[in-house]
Amino acid sequence: MFNQYCTYMKGIILKLFDLITWLPVWLRWPAVRGKLGNVWHNLYASYIGHQLKRSGRIKLASTHLHLCGLQHMEWGNEVELHFHARVQCIDHYVQTSQTFTPRLILHDHVVVQAMCHIGCINHVEIGEWTTMGARCYITDHTHGGTTRQELDLPPRHRPLFSKGPVIIGHHVHIGEGVCIMPGVTVGDHSVIGAGSVVTRSIPPYSIAVGSPAKVIKQIN
């Protein structure tokens, strides 16, 4: 209920912001609108920081974000979120009445590009200076298993299940459109090629590509 209320209030504030900035746009004053936009970004970043379990300085390239369960998240300094990033910690799943104790950690200087989705019911941790391209998907859970009994249920009514935490090291580059699945560890300084689906752990200093992702080179 609280998250719905916050989303509703954010919508009202965005409409007010559009009204306030209408005049400088009409008068062709882009610099004024840019300054007003920076003020709004800073205010929204401050609001997010107060909701988080632990927070450093947040950099927002957009306020069009989809955030859920902020009280279970820990963000370091200079964490950067872009347009329509979706970051979720789920502590209660209504359809199956399940409860969870998620923990999501974004260390210093993590970059979450546009339209990325990070979902957590267990543990997701992303190391410092790690950057992900647009439309990446990182999750530590799935909608049920693959038993006949579960598959007979509609997907949204299947219980959420975590195979294990997702741990991504520091200085990792994750290309555009990458999927990183539950129970995976990606070692420090690795590169994951665009469009890859990571279903098994990747050692440090590796270059991995494909679906499923395979290591094609290791740097000694």
HELIX and SHEET records of a PDB file:
HELIX    1   1 PHE A    2  TRP A   26  1                                  25    
HELIX    2   2 PRO A   30  GLN A   51  1                                  22    
HELIX    3   3 LEU A   70  HIS A   72  5                                   3    
HELIX    4   4 ARG A  148  LEU A  151  1                                   4    
HELIX    5   5 PRO A  155  HIS A  157  5                                   3    
SHEET    1   A 6 ARG A  54  SER A  55  0                                        
SHEET    2   A 6 MET A  73  TRP A  75  1                                        
SHEET    3   A 6 ARG A 103  LEU A 106  1                                        
SHEET    4   A 6 HIS A 123  ILE A 126  1                                        
SHEET    5   A 6 VAL A 166  ILE A 168  1                                        
SHEET    6   A 6 THR A 185  VAL A 186  1                                        
SHEET    1   B 8 ILE A  58  LEU A  60  0                                        
SHEET    2   B 8 VAL A  79  LEU A  81  1                                        
SHEET    3   B 8 VAL A 111  VAL A 112  1                                        
SHEET    4   B 8 THR A 131  MET A 132  1                                        
SHEET    5   B 8 HIS A 173  ILE A 174  1                                        
SHEET    6   B 8 VAL A 191  ILE A 192  1                                        
SHEET    7   B 8 SER A 206  VAL A 209  1                                        
SHEET    8   B 8 LYS A 214  GLN A 218 -1                                        
SHEET    1   C 6 HIS A  66  CYS A  68  0                                        
SHEET    2   C 6 ARG A  86  CYS A  89  1                                        
SHEET    3   C 6 HIS A 117  CYS A 120  1                                        
SHEET    4   C 6 TYR A 137  THR A 139  1                                        
SHEET    5   C 6 CYS A 179  ILE A 180  1                                        
SHEET    6   C 6 VAL A 197  VAL A 198  1                                        
SHEET    1   D 2 HIS A  92  TYR A  93  0                                        
SHEET    2   D 2 GLN A  98  THR A  99 -1                                        
SHEET    1   E 2 THR A 142  HIS A 143  0                                        
SHEET    2   E 2 LEU A 160  PHE A 161 -1                                        
END                                                                             
